[in-house]
Amino acid sequence: MAQEDVFKKIVSHCKEYGFVFPSSDIYDGLAAVYDYGQNGVELKKNIKEYWWKSMVLLHDNIVGIDSAIFMHPTIWKASGHIDAFNDPLIDNRDSKKRYRADVLIEDQIAKYEEKIAKEVAKAAKRFGDAFDEAQFKATNKRVLDYQAKRDALHARYTAAMQGPDLDELKQIIVDEEIVDPISGTKNWTEVRQFNLMFSTEMGSLSDATNKIYLRPETAQGIFVNYLNVQKTGRMKLPFGIAQIGKAFRNEIVARQFIFRMREFEQMEMQFFVKPGTELEWFKRWKELRMAWHQALGFGAENYRFHDHEKLAHYANAATDIEFKMPFGFKEVEGVHSRTNFDLSQHEKFSGKSIKYFDPETNESYVPYVIETSIGVDRMFLSVMCHSYQEEELEGGDKRIVLRLPAALAPVKCAVMPLVRKEGLPEKAREIVNLLKFHFNTSYDEKDSIGKRYRRQDAVGTPYCVTVDFDTLKDNKVTLRHRDTMQQERIDISELCAHIEDKVSIVSLLKKLQA
């Protein structure tokens, strides 16, 4: 099945099973804005809990804050967002659709890479175990041609983005004969810049209002509070401040479901270090963040680092952690060495000293910062994309199953009476009341037991407990495992301990401490 079709099925599945709904759905939706349903909000909460505890529970020098969405407008002048927070946009005159020029070019680069991968896959199938991928790539004319085109385009694009040079970006699109996916034409406008911040007004009288902005990132709330946290918490360098919160960007080209939205949620941690040590810490945090992702068990081959060639004005090192989505490797987290740019700018624009006094060296200086920034919604999407599977079973039956990591699953256990009579529902309710204080437990009695199993598979419930007539005699239930569909009889008194360790966030955190 084509990956595009798989992605469409995942989007449909998210709505059908209460994970994600289009916002304002009864009014035909609001573009690039989504609501999380009853299962989605639980999965999202578990992702955030996993991140939060991995930061503040496992590190004694990282604490959390919750800063306001509305902040003084000068903050965004200091950070550079008012003057430089722009996307290069281009319109197609025939379809009347607007696109990010950089994304169009990056997609073209990806097409060359896909062509290389297809040639390699065909050769590997033809030669079997004797296939030498490195030698094939170095000698096959078709692969070499694709690689040369890819490298030349990449070099030209990287140079154009340094300014950015908007005329050159347009010329690249023309030279590469990139067509609009809707109209199929190459009738493009010029490329121009568009600021991504939402603005509003604060104040009760029209002649006494202040223009303010919905924050486009949560990081600045950490920077302007770093000295408050340091002093009240008596923190010594190095230390970090973590935050989870909403951010807003007026994305003109929002696409790929919840991958790029106008209202989204970030999990960011700013780690303050002594100048001169930042690149060591940058390397360390790259390793820690990749380990966090891989602890979910999705396979190391589905992750990669993408080091930035074009650095933001505030950075001296930057990398993305990319995950293999159905539409290619895409960024889910960024790790950046932001130098002391942000703190120095806020010191300059506020007129207040926010230097850190180092008791070991008896000197004051502005710390450098390592940032880890992950989109909750993108993380949610990566989990859903990897977990969604369609399986053919013995006898020709099929099932859709979400192989979610048990610790992230919205519902950990579903308790089901075999039939709705003769005391089985009452016994099942007793078991729900026993388990619900330890982990999220649901009760399900509608339809046949087979249909109930399939329904729980589709929402990713790791365990199902079936109460039958033997339960009333021996106090044992049937425990079904989602992934293997194997069943075992287990005493009710052992049920909680048997499940709890496997579905707890602690089970993931222990992997990070190993």
For each residue, the residues with C-beta under 8 A, 3 or more apart:
1: 5 6
2: 5 6
3: 6 7 326 327
4: 7 8 326 327
5: 1 2 8 9
6: 1 2 3 9 10 326 388
7: 3 4 10 11 256 257 325 326 327 385
8: 4 5 11 12
9: 5 6 12 13 388 390
10: 6 7 13 14 257 326 384 385 388
11: 7 8 14 15 257
12: 8 9 15 16
13: 9 10 16 17 19 384 388 400 458
14: 10 11 17 19 20 40 257 384
15: 11 12 19 20 21 22 37
16: 12 13
17: 13 14 39 458 459
18: 37 38 39 40 459
19: 13 14 15 36 37 39 40 43 384
20: 14 15 34 35 36 37 40 257 258
21: 15 25 34 35 36 37
22: 15 25 29 30 33 34 35
23: 29 30 33 34 35
24: 27 28 29 30 33
25: 21 22 28 29 35
26:
27: 24 30
28: 24 25
29: 22 23 24 25 33
30: 22 23 24 27 33
31: 254 262
32: 251 254 255 260 261 262
33: 22 23 24 29 30 261 262 263
34: 20 21 22 23 257 258 261 377
35: 20 21 22 23 25
36: 19 20 21 40 41 44
37: 15 18 19 20 21 40 41
38: 18 41 42 410
39: 17 18 19 42 43 410 411 459 460
40: 14 18 19 20 36 37 43 44 380 410
41: 36 37 38 44 45
42: 38 39 45 46 410 411 440
43: 19 39 40 46 47 380 383 384 404 408 409 410 460
44: 36 40 41 47 48 265 376 380
45: 41 42 48 49
46: 42 43 49 50 407 408 409 410 505
47: 43 44 50 51 376 379 380 383 408
48: 44 45 51 52 244 265 267 376
49: 45 46 52 53 505
50: 46 47 53 54 407 408 505 508 509
51: 47 48 54 55 244 267 292 374
52: 48 49 55 56 57 64 242 244 267
53: 49 50 56 57 58 505 509
54: 50 51 57 58 292 508 509 512
55: 51 52 58 59 62 64 240 242 269
56: 52 53 59 62 63 64 242
57: 52 53 54 509
58: 53 54 55 509 512 513
59: 55 56 62 240
60:
61: 235 236 238 239 240
62: 55 56 59 239 240 241 242 269 271
63: 56 229 233 235 239 240 241 242
64: 52 55 56 241 242 243
65: 221 222 225 229 241 242 243
66: 243 244 245
67: 71 218 221 222 224 225 243 245
68: 71 221
69: 214 215 245 246
70: 202 212 214 215
71: 67 68 75 76 212 213 215 220 221 224
72: 75 212
73: 76 77 210 211 212 213
74: 77 78 349 350
75: 71 72 78 79 220 224 346 349
76: 71 73 79 81 82 197 213 216 220
77: 73 74 81 82 83 349
78: 74 75 342 345 346 348 349 350
79: 75 76 220 342 345 346
80: 83 84 85 313 314 345
81: 76 77 84 85 197 213 216
82: 76 77 85 195 197
83: 77 80
84: 80 81 313
85: 80 81 82 195 196 197 216
86: 193 194 195 196
87: 100 102 193 194 196 251 252 253
88: 100 101 102 164 166 169 191 192 193
89: 98 99 100 101 191 192 193 194 252 253
90: 98 99 100 101 104 169 170 173 188 189 190 191 192
91: 96 97 98 99 188 189
92: 95 96 97 99 180 182 183 185 187 188 189
93: 96 185 187 188 189
94: 180 183 185 187
95: 92 180 182 183 185
96: 91 92 93
97: 91 92 180 182 183
98: 89 90 91 252 253
99: 89 90 91 92 103 104 180 253
100: 87 88 89 90 103 104 252 253
101: 88 89 90 104 105 166 169 170 173 191
102: 87 88 105 106 157 161 164 169
103: 99 100 106 107 253
104: 90 99 100 101 107 108 173 178
105: 101 102 108 109 153 157 169 172 173 176 178
106: 102 103 109 110 157
107: 103 104 110 111
108: 104 105 111 112 153 176 178
109: 105 106 112 113 150 153 154 157
110: 106 107 113 114 328
111: 107 108 114 115
112: 108 109 115 116 146 147 149 150 153
113: 109 110 116 117 150
114: 110 111 117 118 328
115: 111 112 118 119 146
116: 112 113 119 120 137 143 146 147 150
117: 113 114 120 121
118: 114 115 121 122
119: 115 116 122 123 140 142 143 146
120: 116 117 123 124 133 136 137 143
121: 117 118 124 125
122: 118 119 125 126
123: 119 120 126 127 131 136 140
124: 120 121 127 128 131 133
125: 121 122 128
126: 122 123 131
127: 123 124 130 131
128: 124 125 131
129:
130: 127
131: 123 124 126 127 128 136
132: 135 136
133: 120 124 136 137
134: 137 138
135: 132 138 139
136: 120 123 131 132 133 139 140 143
137: 116 120 133 134 140 143 147
138: 134 135 144
139: 135 136 144
140: 119 123 136 137 143 144
141: 144 145
142: 119 145 146
143: 116 119 120 136 137 140 146 147
144: 138 139 140 141 147 148
145: 141 142 148 149
146: 112 115 116 119 142 143 149 150
147: 112 116 137 143 144 150 151
148: 144 145 151 152
149: 112 145 146 152 153
150: 109 112 113 116 146 147 153 154
151: 147 148 154 155
152: 148 149 155 156
153: 105 108 109 112 149 150 156 157 172 176
154: 109 150 151 157 158
155: 151 152 158 159
156: 152 153 159 160 168 172
157: 102 105 106 109 153 154 160 161 169 172
158: 154 155 161 162 309 310
159: 155 156 162 165 168
160: 156 157 163 164 165 168 169 172
161: 102 157 158 164 165 169 310
162: 158 159 165 310
163: 160 166 168
164: 88 102 160 161 169
165: 159 160 161 162 168 169
166: 88 101 163 169 170 190 191 192 193
167: 170 171 190 191
168: 156 159 160 163 165 171 172
169: 88 90 101 102 105 157 160 161 164 165 166 172 173 191
170: 90 101 166 167 173 174 188 190 191
171: 167 168 174 175
172: 105 153 156 157 160 168 169 175 176
173: 90 101 104 105 169 170 176 178 188
174: 170 171 177 186 188
175: 171 172
176: 105 108 153 172 173
177: 174 186
178: 104 105 108 173 186
179: 183 184 185 186
180: 92 94 95 97 99 183 184 185 186 187 188
181: 184
182: 92 95 97
183: 92 94 95 97 179 180 187
184: 179 180 181
185: 92 93 94 95 179 180
186: 174 177 178 179 180
187: 92 93 94 180 183
188: 90 91 92 93 170 173 174 180
189: 90 91 92 93
190: 90 166 167 170
191: 88 89 90 101 166 167 169 170
192: 88 89 90 166
193: 86 87 88 89 166
194: 86 87 89 252
195: 82 85 86 250
196: 85 86 87 216 249 250 251
197: 76 81 82 85 213 214 216 248 249 250
198: 213 214 248 249 250 262
199: 211 212 213 214
200: 211 212 213 214
201: 209 210 211 212
202: 70 209 210 212
203: 208 209 210
204: 208
205: 208 209
206: 209
207:
208: 203 204 205
209: 201 202 203 205 206
210: 73 201 202 203
211: 73 199 200 201
212: 70 71 72 73 199 200 201 202
213: 71 73 76 81 197 198 199 200 216
214: 69 70 197 198 199 200 247 248
215: 69 70 71 218 220 221 247 248
216: 76 81 85 196 197 213 247 248 249
217: 220 247 266 268 373
218: 67 215 221 222 243 244 245 247 266 268
219: 222 223 268 270 342 371 373
220: 71 75 76 79 215 217 223 224 342
221: 65 67 68 71 215 218 224 225 243 245
222: 65 67 218 219 225 226 241 243 268 270
223: 219 220 226 270 342 343 346 369
224: 67 71 75 220 221 346
225: 65 67 221 222 228 229 241
226: 222 223 229 230 241 270 272 343 354 367
227: 230 231 354 356
228: 225 231 232
229: 63 65 225 226 232 233 235 241
230: 226 227 233 234 235 239 272 356
231: 227 228 234
232: 228 229
233: 63 229 230 239
234: 230 231
235: 61 63 229 230 239
236: 61 239 359
237: 272 273 274 356 358 367
238: 61 271 272 273 274 277 281
239: 61 62 63 230 233 235 236 271 272
240: 55 59 61 62 63 269 270 271 272
241: 62 63 64 65 222 225 226 229 269 270 272
242: 52 55 56 62 63 64 65 267 268 269
243: 64 65 66 67 218 221 222 266 267 268 269
244: 48 51 52 66 218 265 266 267 268 376
245: 66 67 69 218 221 265 266
246: 69 263 264 265 266
247: 214 215 216 217 218 263 264 265 266
248: 197 198 214 215 216 262 263 264
249: 196 197 198 216 262 264
250: 195 196 197 198 262
251: 32 87 196 254 260 261 262
252: 87 89 98 100 194
253: 87 89 98 99 100 103 260
254: 31 32 251 260 261 262
255: 32 259 260
256: 7 259 260 325 327
257: 7 10 11 14 20 34 381
258: 20 34 261 264 377 378 380 381
259: 255 256 325 330 377 378 381
260: 32 251 253 254 255 256
261: 32 33 34 251 254 258 264 377
262: 31 32 33 198 248 249 250 251 254
263: 33 246 247 248
264: 246 247 248 249 258 261 375 376 377
265: 44 48 244 245 246 247 375 376 377
266: 217 218 243 244 245 246 247 373 374 375 376
267: 48 51 52 242 243 244 373 374 375 376 379
268: 217 218 219 222 242 243 244 371 372 373 374
269: 55 62 240 241 242 243 371 372 373
270: 219 222 223 226 240 241 338 369 370 371
271: 62 238 239 240 281 285 369 370 371 372
272: 226 230 237 238 239 240 241 356 367 368 369
273: 237 238 277 278 281 367 368 369 370
274: 237 238 277 358 365 367 368
275: 278 340 365 366 367 368
276: 368
277: 238 273 274 280 281 368
278: 273 275 281 282 316 317 337 339 368 369 370
279: 282 283 316 317 337
280: 277 283 284
281: 238 271 273 277 278 284 285 337 370
282: 278 279 285 286 317 335 336 337 370
283: 279 280 286 287
284: 280 281 287 288
285: 271 281 282 288 289 335 370 372
286: 282 283 289 290 305 319 335
287: 283 284 290 291
288: 284 285 291 292
289: 285 286 292 293 321 333 335 372 374
290: 286 287 293 294 303 305 321
291: 287 288 294 295 512
292: 51 54 288 289 295 512
293: 289 290 296 298 303 321 323 332 333
294: 290 291 297 298 300 303
295: 291 292 508 511 512
296: 293 383 405 408 508
297: 294 405
298: 293 294 302 303 323 382 386
299: 302
300: 294 303
301: 324
302: 298 299 323 324 386
303: 290 293 294 298 300 321 322 323 324
304: 321 322 329
305: 286 290 319 320 321 322
306: 319 320 322 329 331
307: 318 319
308: 311 312 315 318 319 320
309: 158
310: 158 161 162
311: 308 315 316 317 318
312: 308 315 318 336
313: 80 84 341
314: 80 338 339 341 342
315: 308 311 312 318 336 337 338 339 341
316: 278 279 311 337 339
317: 278 279 282 311 336 337
318: 307 308 311 312 315 334 335 336 337
319: 286 305 306 307 308 334 335 336
320: 305 306 308 331 333 334 335
321: 289 290 293 303 304 305 331 332 333 334 335
322: 303 304 305 306 329 330 331 332
323: 293 298 302 303 329 330 332 382 386
324: 301 302 303 328 329
325: 7 256 259 328 329 330 381 382 385
326: 3 4 6 7 10 385
327: 3 4 7 256 330
328: 110 114 324 325
329: 304 306 322 323 324 325
330: 259 322 323 325 327 378
331: 306 320 321 322 334 378
332: 293 321 322 323 374 375 378 379 382
333: 289 293 320 321 372 373 374 375 379
334: 318 319 320 321 331 371 372 373 374
335: 282 285 286 289 318 319 320 321 370 371 372 373
336: 282 312 315 317 318 319 370 371 373
337: 278 279 281 282 315 316 317 318 368 369 370 371
338: 270 314 315 341 342 368 369 370 371
339: 278 314 315 316 368 369
340: 275 343 344 366 367 368 369
341: 313 314 315 338 344 345
342: 78 79 219 220 223 314 338 345 346 369
343: 223 226 340 346 347 354 366 367 369
344: 340 341 347 348 366
345: 78 79 80 341 342 348 349
346: 75 78 79 223 224 342 343 349 350 354
347: 343 344 350 352 353 354 355 366
348: 78 344 345 351
349: 74 75 77 78 345 346
350: 74 78 346 347 354
351: 348
352: 347
353: 347 364
354: 226 227 343 346 347 350 366
355: 347 364 365 366
356: 227 230 237 272 364 365 366 367
357: 363 364
358: 237 274 361 362 363 364 365
359: 236 362
360:
361: 358
362: 358 359
363: 357 358
364: 353 355 356 357 358
365: 274 275 355 356 358
366: 275 340 343 344 347 354 355 356
367: 226 237 272 273 274 275 340 343 356
368: 272 273 274 275 276 277 278 337 338 339 340
369: 223 270 271 272 273 278 337 338 339 340 342 343
370: 270 271 273 278 281 282 285 335 336 337 338
371: 219 268 269 270 271 334 335 336 337 338
372: 268 269 271 285 289 333 334 335
373: 217 219 266 267 268 269 333 334 335 336
374: 51 266 267 268 289 332 333 334 378 379
375: 264 265 266 267 332 333 378 379
376: 44 47 48 244 264 265 266 267 379 380
377: 34 258 259 261 264 265 380 381
378: 258 259 330 331 332 374 375 381 382
379: 47 267 332 333 374 375 376 382 383
380: 40 43 44 47 258 376 377 383 384
381: 257 258 259 325 377 378 384 385
382: 298 323 325 332 378 379 385 386
383: 43 47 296 379 380 386 387 404 405 408
384: 10 13 14 19 43 380 381 387 388 402
385: 7 10 325 326 381 382 388
386: 298 302 323 382 383 403
387: 383 384 402 403 404 460
388: 6 9 10 13 384 385 400 402
389: 400 401 402 403
390: 9 398 399 400
391: 398 399 400 401
392: 396 397 398
393: 396 397 398 399
394: 397
395:
396: 392 393
397: 392 393 394
398: 390 391 392 393
399: 390 391 393 454 457 458
400: 13 388 389 390 391 454 457 458
401: 389 391 457 458 460 482 483
402: 384 387 388 389 409 457 458 459 460
403: 386 387 389 460 482 483
404: 43 383 387 408 409 410 460 462
405: 296 297 383 408 409 508
406: 409 412 462 502 503 507
407: 46 50 503 504 505 507 508
408: 43 46 47 50 296 383 404 405
409: 43 46 402 404 405 406 412 460 461 462 503
410: 38 39 40 42 43 46 404 440 459 460 461
411: 39 42 414 440 441 442 456 459 460 461
412: 406 409 439 440 441 461 462 463 499 503
413: 435 439 440 441 442 461 462 463 464 465 499 503
414: 411 441 442 443 444 452 456 461 463 464 465
415: 428 431 432 435 441 442 443 444 464 465 467
416: 428 443 444 445 449 452 464 465 466 467
417: 420 424 425 427 428 445 466 467
418: 424 449 466 467 468 469
419: 422 424
420: 417 424 425 445
421: 424 425
422: 419 469
423: 426 427 472
424: 417 418 419 420 421 427 428 467 468 469 471 472
425: 417 420 421 428 429 445
426: 423 429 430
427: 417 423 424 430 431 467 471 472
428: 415 416 417 424 425 431 432 443 445 465 467
429: 425 426 432 433 443
430: 426 427 433 434
431: 415 427 428 434 435 465 467 477 492 495
432: 415 428 429 435 436 441 442 443
433: 429 430 436
434: 430 431 492 495 496
435: 413 415 431 432 438 439 441 495 496 499
436: 432 433 439 440 441
437:
438: 435 496 500
439: 412 413 435 436 499 500 503 504
440: 42 410 411 412 413 436
441: 411 412 413 414 415 432 435 436
442: 411 413 414 415 432 461
443: 414 415 416 428 429 432
444: 414 415 416 452 455 456
445: 416 417 420 425 428
446: 452
447: 451 452 455
448: 451 452
449: 416 418 452 453 466
450: 453 454
451: 447 448 454 455
452: 414 416 444 446 447 448 449 455 456 464
453: 449 450 456 457 464 480 485
454: 399 400 450 451 457 458
455: 444 447 451 452 458 459
456: 411 414 444 452 453 459 461 464 482
457: 399 400 401 402 453 454 460 461 482
458: 13 17 399 400 401 402 454 455
459: 17 18 39 402 410 411 455 456
460: 39 43 387 401 402 403 404 409 410 411 457 482
461: 409 410 411 412 413 414 442 456 457 464 482
462: 404 406 409 412 413 481 482 483 499 502 503
463: 412 413 414 479 480 481 482 499 503
464: 413 414 415 416 452 453 456 461 479 480 482
465: 413 414 415 416 428 431 477 478 479 480 495
466: 416 417 418 449 477 478 480
467: 415 416 417 418 424 427 428 431 471 477
468: 418 424 471 477 478
469: 418 422 424 472 473
470: 473 474 476
471: 424 427 467 468 474 475 476 477 492
472: 423 424 427 469
473: 469 470
474: 470 471
475: 471 491 492 493
476: 470 471 489 490 491 492
477: 431 465 466 467 468 471 489 490 492 495
478: 465 466 468 487 488 489
479: 463 464 465 487 488 489 490 495 498 499
480: 453 463 464 465 466 485 486 487
481: 462 463 484 485 486 487
482: 401 403 456 457 460 461 462 463 464 485
483: 401 403 462
484: 481
485: 453 480 481 482
486: 480 481
487: 478 479 480 481
488: 478 479
489: 476 477 478 479
490: 476 477 479 494 495 498
491: 475 476 494 495
492: 431 434 471 475 476 477 495
493: 475
494: 490 491 497 498
495: 431 434 435 465 477 479 490 491 492 498 499
496: 434 435 438 499 500
497: 494 500 501
498: 479 490 494 495 502
499: 412 413 435 439 462 463 479 495 496 502 503
500: 438 439 496 497 503 504
501: 497 504 506 507
502: 406 462 498 499 507
503: 406 407 409 412 413 439 462 463 499 500 507
504: 407 439 500 501 507
505: 46 49 50 53 407 508 509
506: 501 509 510
507: 406 407 501 502 503 504 510 511
508: 50 54 295 296 405 407 505 511 512
509: 50 53 54 57 58 505 506 512 513
510: 506 507 513 514
511: 295 507 508 514
512: 54 58 291 292 295 508 509
513: 58 509 510
514: 510 511
